């Protein structure tokens, strides 16, 4: 987890759930994002704060430190290690939220194929994934190595039937706390380890195998199949 996701509603729909009072500085536009099948290396809409101001920017999914050019850029980071390992040390303080509608996982099927499943909030609400990354701040240029990783944790409950890892998803009030630069690093780590949404918050269903090809991008990809 997690290697494919959807981000199709508009950025203002996501931000409205957070109830952050200050006006959004929006660099992603007002139209629906319409990304039904986003793959790694795709530029996705992310939310971050600077001087208590909320920003929306497009940022590449995937990041690696400059000294690790001989390996592929990871797209995820493990909650159990991210705060202390050397690989993500440079961006551990750079917290952001990736607002999504759902993510996809693949499960081995009886016919020796892999069946894709869609996972989303049971109430169909916004999914706020905890992430860290390298991103531009006001007055700084975009850098070649800008990007982000989604933080994952062990699955629990019913989600274990789909995959053993899951994104760390926060309820709106915790997403606000995660974005706040005043939140201490120790508190941020505790949030990752103990306060992500449980499997009870989610529902899942099978979807068409067309989602396996990232060139397919229409809304039919999120529809349930029997």
C-alpha positions in Angstrom: 0.0 0.0 0.0 -0.8 2.4 -1.4 0.0 2.4 -5.1 -3.1 3.8 -6.8 -5.7 6.3 -5.7 -8.5 8.6 -6.8 -8.7 12.4 -6.2 -11.7 13.6 -8.2 -13.7 16.2 -6.2 -12.6 19.8 -6.2 -10.0 21.1 -3.8 -12.5 23.4 -2.1 -14.7 20.4 -1.3 -11.8 18.9 0.6 -10.9 22.1 2.3 -14.4 22.8 3.4 -14.4 19.6 5.6 -11.3 20.9 7.4 -13.0 24.1 8.5 -9.8 26.2 8.5 -11.0 29.8 8.8 -8.3 31.6 6.7 -8.6 31.8 2.9 -7.0 29.1 0.9 -4.0 30.0 -1.3 -5.0 27.8 -4.2 -2.4 26.8 -6.9 -4.4 23.8 -8.2 -7.5 25.5 -9.6 -11.2 25.5 -8.8 -12.4 22.7 -11.2 -12.9 19.1 -10.0 -9.6 17.3 -9.9 -11.0 14.4 -11.9 -8.1 12.0 -11.2 -9.9 8.6 -10.9 -6.8 6.4 -11.3 -3.7 8.3 -10.1 -0.4 6.4 -10.1 3.0 7.1 -8.6 5.0 10.0 -10.1 1.6 11.7 -10.9 1.3 15.3 -9.6 -1.5 15.3 -7.0 -3.1 18.1 -5.1 -1.7 18.4 -1.5 -2.4 20.7 1.4 0.3 22.3 3.6 0.6 25.2 5.9 3.2 28.0 6.1 2.9 30.8 8.7 -0.5 29.5 9.6 -1.7 29.9 6.0 -3.2 27.0 4.1 -1.8 26.3 0.6 -3.0 23.9 -2.1 -0.2 22.8 -4.5 0.3 20.1 -7.1 3.2 17.9 -6.0 4.7 14.7 -7.4 3.9 11.4 -5.7 7.3 10.0 -4.7 10.4 11.4 -3.0 14.0 10.4 -2.2 16.9 12.2 -0.7 19.5 13.6 -3.0 22.1 11.1 -1.9 19.9 8.1 -2.9 19.8 8.7 -6.7 20.6 5.0 -7.3 17.2 3.8 -6.1 13.6 4.5 -7.2 11.8 7.2 -5.3 9.6 5.6 -2.6 5.9 6.6 -2.6 5.2 5.5 1.0 6.9 5.7 4.4 6.3 3.4 7.4 4.8 5.1 10.4 6.9 2.8 12.7 10.2 4.1 11.2 9.6 7.5 9.5 10.4 9.6 12.6 13.8 8.1 13.3 15.3 6.6 10.2 17.9 8.5 8.2 16.2 8.2 4.8 13.3 10.6 5.6 15.1 12.8 8.1 15.3 15.8 5.8 11.5 15.9 5.3 10.1 14.6 8.6 9.3 18.2 9.7 7.6 18.9 6.4 4.1 17.7 7.0 1.3 17.8 4.5 -2.1 16.2 3.8 -3.0 14.4 0.6 -6.8 14.7 0.3 -8.3 11.8 -1.7 -11.6 10.1 -2.4 -10.4 6.5 -2.2 -7.5 4.2 -2.8 -7.1 0.8 -4.5 -5.6 -2.5 -3.5 -5.2 -5.8 -5.3 -6.1 -9.2 -3.8 -5.2 -12.6 -5.2 -8.3 -14.2 -6.7 -9.2 -17.9 -7.1 -8.5 -17.8 -10.9 -4.8 -16.9 -10.3 -5.5 -13.2 -11.2 -5.5 -10.2 -9.0 -8.8 -8.5 -8.2 -8.7 -4.7 -7.5 -10.7 -3.4 -4.6 -11.7 0.3 -3.9 -11.4 1.5 -0.3 -13.1 4.7 0.8 -14.8 6.2 3.9 -18.1 4.5 4.6 -19.8 7.9 4.6 -18.1 8.7 1.2 -16.4 11.7 2.9 -13.0 13.1 2.2 -10.0 10.9 3.1 -7.1 12.9 4.6 -3.9 10.9 4.3 -0.9 11.9 6.4 2.2 12.6 4.3 5.6 14.3 4.4 7.5 15.8 1.5 9.7 18.5 -0.1 7.6 21.3 -1.4 7.9 25.0 -2.3 7.2 27.7 0.3 6.4 31.3 -0.5 9.4 32.9 -2.2 11.2 29.7 -3.0 11.4 28.1 -6.5 10.1 24.6 -7.4 13.0 22.1 -7.1 13.6 19.1 -9.2 13.4 16.7 -6.2 10.2 18.1 -4.8 7.7 15.3 -4.0 5.9 13.5 -1.2 5.3 10.1 0.4 2.2 8.9 2.0 2.7 7.4 5.5 1.3 3.9 6.1 0.7 1.7 9.1 -0.4 -1.9 9.8 -3.9 -2.7 8.8 -6.3 -3.8 11.5 -9.8 -5.3 11.5 -11.6 -5.9 8.2 -9.0 -4.1 6.2 -6.6 -7.0 6.8 -8.7 -9.0 4.3 -7.6 -6.5 1.6 -4.0 -5.6 2.5 -1.7 -5.7 5.5 -0.8 -2.0 5.2 -3.0 1.1 5.0 -2.5 4.8 4.7 -2.7 6.7 8.0 -5.9 8.6 7.6 -6.9 11.4 10.0 -10.3 12.8 10.9 -10.6 16.5 10.1 -9.6 17.8 13.5 -6.5 15.6 13.5 -5.7 16.6 10.0 -5.7 20.3 11.1 -3.3 19.4 14.0 -1.0 17.5 11.6 -0.8 20.5 9.3 -0.1 22.9 12.1 3.7 23.7 12.2 3.2 24.3 16.0 2.4 20.6 16.6 5.6 19.1 18.2 7.4 16.3 16.4 6.8 13.9 19.3 3.0 14.6 19.1 3.1 14.1 15.3 4.7 10.7 15.7 2.1 9.7 18.3 -0.7 10.7 16.0 0.7 8.4 13.3 1.1 5.4 15.6 -2.1 5.6 17.5 -4.7 8.0 16.1 -5.3 7.0 12.5 -8.8 6.1 11.5 -9.7 2.4 12.2 -11.2 0.0 9.7 -14.7 0.8 11.0 -14.5 4.1 9.2 -14.1 2.5 5.8 -16.0 0.4 3.3 -14.7 -1.4 0.2 -15.9 -3.1 -2.9 -14.6 -4.8 -6.0 -14.0 -2.7 -9.1 -13.2 -3.5 -12.8 -9.7 -4.7 -13.6 -9.4 -1.8 -16.0 -8.1 0.2 -13.1 -4.9 -1.7 -13.5 -4.0 0.4 -16.5 -3.2 3.9 -15.3 -4.1 5.3 -18.7 -7.8 4.5 -17.9 -9.2 7.5 -16.1 -13.0 7.7 -16.3 -15.5 7.6 -13.4 -16.6 4.0 -14.2 -13.3 2.8 -12.5 -14.8 3.5 -9.1 -18.1 1.7 -9.6 -18.7 -1.6 -7.8 -18.9 -4.8 -9.7 -20.5 -8.1 -8.6 
